[in-house]
């Protein structure tokens, strides 16, 4: 899934380079940076989830839960890739 996202973004950058005469290159992240991103996203999302629980903020609770799901998904994709 992450490889497909990389391919889409790389194609969009190549299209922009060709049509606008720019030199944009989409960087391919290494496994270490993907794992760090998933870990830090999980910490921030956990903090949002706890804040939403304690202060009864449903939207913050929702975003925290979605963030945790997202970080778990990204982590699992990076582990599959290796």
C-alpha positions as CSV (number, residue, x, y, z in Angstrom):
1,X,0.0,0.0,0.0
2,X,2.8,2.4,0.9
3,X,4.6,1.5,-2.4
4,X,1.4,2.3,-4.3
5,X,1.3,5.7,-2.6
6,X,4.9,6.3,-3.4
7,X,4.3,5.4,-7.1
8,X,1.3,7.8,-7.3
9,X,3.2,10.7,-5.7
10,X,6.3,10.1,-7.9
11,X,4.0,10.1,-11.0
12,X,2.4,13.4,-9.9
13,X,5.9,14.9,-9.4
14,X,7.0,13.7,-12.8
15,X,3.9,15.2,-14.4
16,X,4.5,18.5,-12.7
17,X,8.2,18.5,-13.7
18,X,7.2,17.9,-17.3
19,X,4.4,20.4,-17.6
20,X,5.8,23.2,-15.4
21,X,9.5,22.9,-16.1
22,X,10.3,22.3,-12.4
23,X,12.6,19.8,-10.8
24,X,10.7,18.2,-7.9
25,X,11.6,14.7,-6.7
26,X,9.4,12.8,-4.2
27,X,11.8,11.2,-1.6
28,X,11.3,7.5,-0.9
29,X,11.4,7.1,2.9
30,X,13.5,4.4,4.5
31,X,12.1,1.9,6.9
32,X,13.6,3.7,9.9
33,X,11.8,6.9,9.1
34,X,8.5,5.2,8.5
35,X,8.7,3.4,11.9
36,X,9.7,6.6,13.7
37,X,6.7,8.4,12.0
38,X,4.3,5.7,13.0
39,X,5.7,5.7,16.6
40,X,5.5,9.4,17.1
41,X,2.0,9.5,15.5
42,X,0.9,6.8,17.9
43,X,2.2,8.8,20.9
44,X,0.4,12.0,19.8
45,X,-2.8,10.2,19.0
46,X,-2.7,8.5,22.4
47,X,-2.4,11.9,24.0
48,X,-5.4,13.1,22.0
49,X,-7.4,10.0,22.9
50,X,-6.7,10.5,26.6
51,X,-7.5,14.2,26.4
52,X,-10.8,13.3,24.7
53,X,-11.7,10.8,27.4
54,X,-10.9,13.0,30.4
55,X,-12.5,16.2,29.0
56,X,-15.4,14.6,27.2
57,X,-14.5,15.9,23.8
58,X,-16.0,13.6,21.3
59,X,-14.2,15.1,18.2
60,X,-10.8,14.9,19.9
61,X,-11.5,11.3,21.0
62,X,-12.4,10.5,17.4
63,X,-9.3,12.0,15.9
64,X,-7.1,10.3,18.5
65,X,-8.7,6.9,17.7
66,X,-8.3,7.5,14.0
67,X,-4.7,8.5,14.5
68,X,-3.9,5.3,16.5
69,X,-5.5,3.2,13.8
70,X,-3.5,5.0,11.2
71,X,-0.2,4.6,13.0
72,X,-0.8,0.9,13.5
73,X,-1.6,0.5,9.8
74,X,1.5,2.4,8.8
75,X,3.7,0.3,11.2
76,X,2.2,-3.0,9.9
77,X,2.8,-1.9,6.3
78,X,6.5,-1.1,7.1
79,X,7.0,-4.4,8.8
80,X,5.4,-6.3,5.8
81,X,7.8,-4.5,3.5
82,X,10.9,-5.7,5.3
